Amino acid sequence: MSILDTTIEPEIAARLCTLFLNTHASILQFPKQEKYLLGSRLESALIDATSYVYLAANEQKGFKTTPLMRALAQMGLATVLLRCAFTLKLISIGQYQRLGAEAEKLKVKN
Protein backbone atom coordinates (compact mmCIF):
# COMPACT_ATOMS: atom_id res chain seq x y z
CA MET A 1 0.00 0.00 0.00
CA SER A 2 1.38 3.43 -0.95
CA ILE A 3 1.02 6.66 0.95
CA LEU A 4 -1.47 7.82 -1.68
CA ASP A 5 -3.79 4.97 -0.68
CA THR A 6 -3.89 6.19 2.92
CA THR A 7 -4.65 9.85 2.20
CA ILE A 8 -8.05 10.92 3.43
CA GLU A 9 -10.17 13.32 1.40
CA PRO A 10 -12.74 14.82 3.73
CA GLU A 11 -16.07 16.00 2.34
CA ILE A 12 -15.23 19.56 3.35
CA ALA A 13 -12.19 19.48 1.02
CA ALA A 14 -14.48 18.63 -1.90
CA ARG A 15 -16.75 21.54 -0.95
CA LEU A 16 -13.76 23.88 -0.70
CA CYS A 17 -12.68 22.76 -4.14
CA THR A 18 -16.14 23.56 -5.54
CA LEU A 19 -16.06 26.98 -3.87
CA PHE A 20 -12.59 27.61 -5.29
CA LEU A 21 -13.64 26.66 -8.83
CA ASN A 22 -16.71 28.91 -8.72
CA THR A 23 -14.74 31.76 -7.17
CA HIS A 24 -12.04 31.35 -9.81
CA ALA A 25 -14.67 31.64 -12.57
CA SER A 26 -15.82 34.94 -11.02
CA ILE A 27 -12.26 36.22 -10.64
CA LEU A 28 -11.60 35.69 -14.34
CA GLN A 29 -14.11 38.49 -14.96
CA PHE A 30 -12.24 40.98 -12.74
CA PRO A 31 -10.39 43.87 -14.38
CA LYS A 32 -6.69 43.07 -14.81
CA GLN A 33 -5.38 44.96 -11.76
CA GLU A 34 -7.97 43.53 -9.37
CA LYS A 35 -7.57 40.05 -10.85
CA TYR A 36 -3.91 39.98 -9.90
CA LEU A 37 -4.28 41.81 -6.59
CA LEU A 38 -7.55 40.90 -4.90
CA GLY A 39 -8.29 37.84 -7.02
CA SER A 40 -4.90 36.29 -6.36
CA ARG A 41 -5.23 36.76 -2.58
CA LEU A 42 -8.75 35.32 -2.62
CA GLU A 43 -7.63 32.24 -4.53
CA SER A 44 -4.61 31.81 -2.25
CA ALA A 45 -6.80 31.94 0.85
CA LEU A 46 -9.10 29.23 -0.52
CA ILE A 47 -6.18 27.04 -1.62
CA ASP A 48 -4.52 27.46 1.78
CA ALA A 49 -7.76 26.57 3.57
CA THR A 50 -8.05 23.40 1.47
CA SER A 51 -4.41 22.51 2.20
CA TYR A 52 -4.91 22.90 5.94
CA VAL A 53 -8.04 20.72 5.85
CA TYR A 54 -6.05 17.99 4.10
CA LEU A 55 -3.25 18.32 6.65
CA ALA A 56 -5.70 18.03 9.53
CA ALA A 57 -7.44 15.02 7.99
CA ASN A 58 -4.16 13.16 7.76
CA GLU A 59 -2.78 14.14 11.16
CA GLN A 60 -2.82 11.89 14.18
CA LYS A 61 -5.47 12.45 16.80
CA GLY A 62 -4.43 15.34 19.01
CA PHE A 63 -2.57 17.17 16.25
CA LYS A 64 -5.56 18.28 14.16
CA THR A 65 -6.36 21.52 16.00
CA THR A 66 -3.60 23.73 14.59
CA PRO A 67 -4.24 23.02 10.89
CA LEU A 68 -8.00 23.34 11.43
CA MET A 69 -7.57 26.72 13.13
CA ARG A 70 -5.42 27.86 10.21
CA ALA A 71 -8.06 26.64 7.75
CA LEU A 72 -10.70 28.66 9.63
CA ALA A 73 -8.47 31.74 9.54
CA GLN A 74 -8.01 31.40 5.78
CA MET A 75 -11.77 30.99 5.28
CA GLY A 76 -12.30 34.13 7.35
CA LEU A 77 -9.84 35.98 5.11
CA ALA A 78 -11.57 34.63 1.98
CA THR A 79 -14.92 35.85 3.31
CA VAL A 80 -13.55 39.36 3.90
CA LEU A 81 -11.95 39.45 0.44
CA LEU A 82 -15.18 38.25 -1.17
CA ARG A 83 -17.03 41.06 0.60
CA CYS A 84 -14.43 43.52 -0.72
CA ALA A 85 -14.92 42.20 -4.26
CA PHE A 86 -18.66 42.76 -3.92
CA THR A 87 -18.22 46.23 -2.40
CA LEU A 88 -15.91 47.19 -5.27
CA LYS A 89 -18.57 45.89 -7.69
CA LEU A 90 -16.21 43.27 -9.07
CA ILE A 91 -18.86 40.58 -8.58
CA SER A 92 -22.61 40.88 -8.88
CA ILE A 93 -25.09 40.44 -6.04
CA GLY A 94 -26.02 37.07 -7.55
CA GLN A 95 -22.42 35.87 -7.59
CA TYR A 96 -21.89 37.15 -4.06
CA GLN A 97 -24.99 35.35 -2.78
CA ARG A 98 -24.13 32.12 -4.60
CA LEU A 99 -20.54 32.07 -3.35
CA GLY A 100 -21.73 33.06 0.13
CA ALA A 101 -24.19 30.15 0.15
CA GLU A 102 -21.39 27.77 -0.85
CA ALA A 103 -19.18 29.13 1.93
CA GLU A 104 -22.06 28.79 4.39
CA LYS A 105 -22.18 25.03 3.66
CA LEU A 106 -18.65 24.80 5.04
CA LYS A 107 -19.61 25.96 8.52
CA VAL A 108 -19.27 23.44 11.31
CA LYS A 109 -22.55 22.14 12.66
CA ASN A 110 -22.69 21.62 16.42
C-alpha positions as CSV (number, residue, x, y, z in Angstrom):
1,M,0.0,0.0,0.0
2,S,1.4,3.4,-0.9
3,I,1.0,6.7,1.0
4,L,-1.5,7.8,-1.7
5,D,-3.8,5.0,-0.7
6,T,-3.9,6.2,2.9
7,T,-4.7,9.9,2.2
8,I,-8.1,10.9,3.4
9,E,-10.2,13.3,1.4
10,P,-12.7,14.8,3.7
11,E,-16.1,16.0,2.3
12,I,-15.2,19.6,3.3
13,A,-12.2,19.5,1.0
14,A,-14.5,18.6,-1.9
15,R,-16.8,21.5,-1.0
16,L,-13.8,23.9,-0.7
17,C,-12.7,22.8,-4.1
18,T,-16.1,23.6,-5.5
19,L,-16.1,27.0,-3.9
20,F,-12.6,27.6,-5.3
21,L,-13.6,26.7,-8.8
22,N,-16.7,28.9,-8.7
23,T,-14.7,31.8,-7.2
24,H,-12.0,31.3,-9.8
25,A,-14.7,31.6,-12.6
26,S,-15.8,34.9,-11.0
27,I,-12.3,36.2,-10.6
28,L,-11.6,35.7,-14.3
29,Q,-14.1,38.5,-15.0
30,F,-12.2,41.0,-12.7
31,P,-10.4,43.9,-14.4
32,K,-6.7,43.1,-14.8
33,Q,-5.4,45.0,-11.8
34,E,-8.0,43.5,-9.4
35,K,-7.6,40.1,-10.8
36,Y,-3.9,40.0,-9.9
37,L,-4.3,41.8,-6.6
38,L,-7.6,40.9,-4.9
39,G,-8.3,37.8,-7.0
40,S,-4.9,36.3,-6.4
41,R,-5.2,36.8,-2.6
42,L,-8.7,35.3,-2.6
43,E,-7.6,32.2,-4.5
44,S,-4.6,31.8,-2.2
45,A,-6.8,31.9,0.9
46,L,-9.1,29.2,-0.5
47,I,-6.2,27.0,-1.6
48,D,-4.5,27.5,1.8
49,A,-7.8,26.6,3.6
50,T,-8.1,23.4,1.5
51,S,-4.4,22.5,2.2
52,Y,-4.9,22.9,5.9
53,V,-8.0,20.7,5.9
54,Y,-6.0,18.0,4.1
55,L,-3.2,18.3,6.7
56,A,-5.7,18.0,9.5
57,A,-7.4,15.0,8.0
58,N,-4.2,13.2,7.8
59,E,-2.8,14.1,11.2
60,Q,-2.8,11.9,14.2
61,K,-5.5,12.5,16.8
62,G,-4.4,15.3,19.0
63,F,-2.6,17.2,16.2
64,K,-5.6,18.3,14.2
65,T,-6.4,21.5,16.0
66,T,-3.6,23.7,14.6
67,P,-4.2,23.0,10.9
68,L,-8.0,23.3,11.4
69,M,-7.6,26.7,13.1
70,R,-5.4,27.9,10.2
71,A,-8.1,26.6,7.7
72,L,-10.7,28.7,9.6
73,A,-8.5,31.7,9.5
74,Q,-8.0,31.4,5.8
75,M,-11.8,31.0,5.3
76,G,-12.3,34.1,7.3
77,L,-9.8,36.0,5.1
78,A,-11.6,34.6,2.0
79,T,-14.9,35.9,3.3
80,V,-13.6,39.4,3.9
81,L,-12.0,39.4,0.4
82,L,-15.2,38.2,-1.2
83,R,-17.0,41.1,0.6
84,C,-14.4,43.5,-0.7
85,A,-14.9,42.2,-4.3
86,F,-18.7,42.8,-3.9
87,T,-18.2,46.2,-2.4
88,L,-15.9,47.2,-5.3
89,K,-18.6,45.9,-7.7
90,L,-16.2,43.3,-9.1
91,I,-18.9,40.6,-8.6
92,S,-22.6,40.9,-8.9
93,I,-25.1,40.4,-6.0
94,G,-26.0,37.1,-7.6
95,Q,-22.4,35.9,-7.6
96,Y,-21.9,37.2,-4.1
97,Q,-25.0,35.4,-2.8
98,R,-24.1,32.1,-4.6
99,L,-20.5,32.1,-3.3
100,G,-21.7,33.1,0.1
101,A,-24.2,30.2,0.1
102,E,-21.4,27.8,-0.8
103,A,-19.2,29.1,1.9
104,E,-22.1,28.8,4.4
105,K,-22.2,25.0,3.7
106,L,-18.6,24.8,5.0
107,K,-19.6,26.0,8.5
108,V,-19.3,23.4,11.3
109,K,-22.5,22.1,12.7
110,N,-22.7,21.6,16.4
